[in-house]
Amino acid sequence: MDTPRKTPRQQRSRETVDAVVEAAAQLFEREGLAATTNRVAERAGVSIGTLYQYFPNKQALLYALAERHLDAAHRTLATVSARLRAERPGWEETVRALVTAFVDLHRDRPRLQTLMYEYAPRAPEGVARLHALHDALVAEVTGQLRRFGRPEPERTAALLVHAAEAQLHRVLLDRDDAAEVLTRALLALADLR
């Protein structure tokens, strides 16, 4: 499987891996799949041998980037969920808050986002983490739909989450107005009976 070889244990090793992953993010954004491990190592200021200790190939680098993106998405969901529960805004503001938070996660480095979505390896543990994120997001939207007395909250939440993901990754990623367009689309979709 094209996943990282090992996890660094010492602080210096973690810093090296962080530098390699950041260099990979920069090069994937600029060069797409044409980026090479040699260029990543050069950009990170490490030898190719050091890079290969942790990442056997560029697909493993994409996997590491996707894992970090999932970590950020889980943190974002926790933050937005806590805010929504505390503030209890109206339905449109609730949808806007969720959409804006997730669009913002994808706004930086859209080309890299596309590469991760299309080409990051689908290792079982990564797929399980992605499904856990979807499930948590569906649960949050379900709770919000219940709060507003919407019919079929579980089904509607799943529909909204999966529609949002597809639209964000495949249609709206490079648009400056992605959050507004996606918010309007989801509000319209949620009102379908």
KAVENCOR-V767025 format. One record per residue. RES is the residue in three letters. SS is DSSP state (H for helix, E for strand, C for the rest). PHI is phi in whole degrees, -180 to 180 (NA if undefined). PSI is psi in degrees with one decimal (* if undefined). Layout:
BEGIN
res;ss;phi;psi
RES;SS;PHI;PSI
RES;SS;PHI;PSI
END
This chain:
BEGIN
res;ss;phi;psi
MET;C;NA;143.2
ASP;C;-86;69.0
THR;C;-125;165.1
PRO;C;-55;147.8
ARG;C;-75;-46.4
LYS;C;-150;162.9
THR;C;-101;130.1
PRO;C;-68;142.9
ARG;C;-106;-36.5
GLN;C;-90;153.9
GLN;H;-56;-46.0
ARG;H;-61;-40.5
SER;H;-66;-39.6
ARG;H;-63;-39.7
GLU;H;-64;-39.2
THR;H;-63;-47.0
VAL;H;-63;-41.7
ASP;H;-60;-41.5
ALA;H;-65;-40.1
VAL;H;-66;-45.2
VAL;H;-65;-42.0
GLU;H;-65;-41.2
ALA;H;-62;-41.0
ALA;H;-62;-43.2
ALA;H;-60;-45.1
GLN;H;-62;-45.0
LEU;H;-73;-39.3
PHE;H;-62;-38.6
GLU;H;-64;-41.5
ARG;H;-82;-41.9
GLU;H;-111;-8.9
GLY;H;68;-148.4
LEU;H;-70;-8.8
ALA;H;-71;-15.4
ALA;C;-59;141.8
THR;C;-117;159.9
THR;H;-64;-34.5
ASN;H;-60;-44.3
ARG;H;-68;-35.7
VAL;H;-64;-47.6
ALA;H;-59;-45.2
GLU;H;-59;-46.8
ARG;H;-64;-36.4
ALA;H;-79;-13.7
GLY;C;77;31.0
VAL;C;-127;164.4
SER;C;-76;158.3
ILE;H;-63;-32.9
GLY;H;-63;-39.9
THR;H;-64;-45.2
LEU;H;-57;-46.4
TYR;H;-69;-18.6
GLN;H;-61;-32.1
TYR;H;-108;-32.2
PHE;C;-132;114.1
PRO;C;-71;-20.2
ASN;C;-167;178.2
LYS;H;-71;-24.1
GLN;H;-65;-35.3
ALA;H;-67;-34.7
LEU;H;-65;-42.4
LEU;H;-61;-40.2
TYR;H;-61;-45.7
ALA;H;-62;-41.2
LEU;H;-64;-40.8
ALA;H;-64;-39.1
GLU;H;-62;-42.9
ARG;H;-66;-36.0
HIS;H;-65;-41.6
LEU;H;-64;-40.2
ASP;H;-58;-46.7
ALA;H;-63;-39.4
ALA;H;-65;-41.2
HIS;H;-63;-42.2
ARG;H;-64;-42.3
THR;H;-62;-45.5
LEU;H;-61;-42.8
ALA;H;-61;-42.2
THR;H;-66;-47.9
VAL;H;-66;-41.4
SER;H;-60;-44.6
ALA;H;-62;-41.9
ARG;H;-65;-43.1
LEU;H;-64;-39.0
ARG;H;-68;-36.0
ALA;H;-75;-42.1
GLU;H;-90;-29.6
ARG;C;50;57.1
PRO;C;-71;173.0
GLY;C;-66;172.1
TRP;H;-59;-49.9
GLU;H;-62;-41.8
GLU;H;-66;-33.8
THR;H;-65;-48.6
VAL;H;-62;-45.0
ARG;H;-60;-42.1
ALA;H;-63;-46.1
LEU;H;-65;-46.9
VAL;H;-63;-47.7
THR;H;-60;-42.1
ALA;H;-61;-42.8
PHE;H;-79;-32.5
VAL;H;-65;-41.3
ASP;H;-60;-33.9
LEU;H;-62;-26.6
HIS;H;-103;-8.8
ARG;H;-66;-40.5
ASP;C;-77;127.7
ARG;C;61;61.8
PRO;H;-62;-33.9
ARG;H;-65;-40.9
LEU;H;-62;-41.8
GLN;H;-58;-42.5
THR;H;-65;-43.7
LEU;H;-62;-44.0
MET;H;-62;-43.0
TYR;H;-65;-41.5
GLU;H;-86;-35.8
TYR;H;-122;-8.4
ALA;C;-64;136.9
PRO;C;-58;148.2
ARG;C;-105;72.0
ALA;C;-71;148.5
PRO;H;-53;-41.8
GLU;H;-69;-33.8
GLY;H;-69;-41.3
VAL;H;-63;-41.4
ALA;H;-63;-39.4
ARG;H;-67;-38.6
LEU;H;-65;-44.0
HIS;H;-64;-37.8
ALA;H;-63;-39.1
LEU;H;-64;-46.7
HIS;H;-59;-45.3
ASP;H;-61;-41.7
ALA;H;-66;-39.6
LEU;H;-68;-42.0
VAL;H;-61;-41.9
ALA;H;-63;-41.5
GLU;H;-64;-47.1
VAL;H;-66;-38.0
THR;H;-58;-47.3
GLY;H;-60;-40.6
GLN;H;-67;-41.1
LEU;H;-63;-39.6
ARG;H;-63;-40.6
ARG;H;-58;-33.2
PHE;C;-97;6.3
GLY;C;68;28.5
ARG;C;-75;144.3
PRO;C;-72;152.2
GLU;C;45;59.7
PRO;H;-62;-38.4
GLU;H;-65;-47.8
ARG;H;-67;-43.9
THR;H;-63;-41.1
ALA;H;-62;-45.7
ALA;H;-61;-42.6
LEU;H;-60;-46.5
LEU;H;-65;-45.1
VAL;H;-64;-46.4
HIS;H;-71;-35.4
ALA;H;-65;-42.7
ALA;H;-62;-44.0
GLU;H;-62;-47.3
ALA;H;-63;-44.6
GLN;H;-66;-42.5
LEU;H;-64;-49.3
HIS;H;-76;-31.0
ARG;H;-106;-19.5
VAL;H;-125;-44.6
LEU;H;-105;-3.0
LEU;C;-53;-39.0
ASP;C;-96;8.8
ARG;C;-92;136.4
ASP;C;-66;-29.8
ASP;C;-99;25.3
ALA;H;-57;-43.4
ALA;H;-63;-42.7
GLU;H;-68;-45.8
VAL;H;-62;-44.9
LEU;H;-68;-39.5
THR;H;-59;-48.5
ARG;H;-61;-42.5
ALA;H;-63;-42.4
LEU;H;-71;-37.0
LEU;H;-62;-42.5
ALA;H;-66;-42.1
LEU;H;-65;-39.5
ALA;H;-67;-24.5
ASP;C;-85;-5.4
LEU;C;-71;137.8
ARG;C;-114;*
END
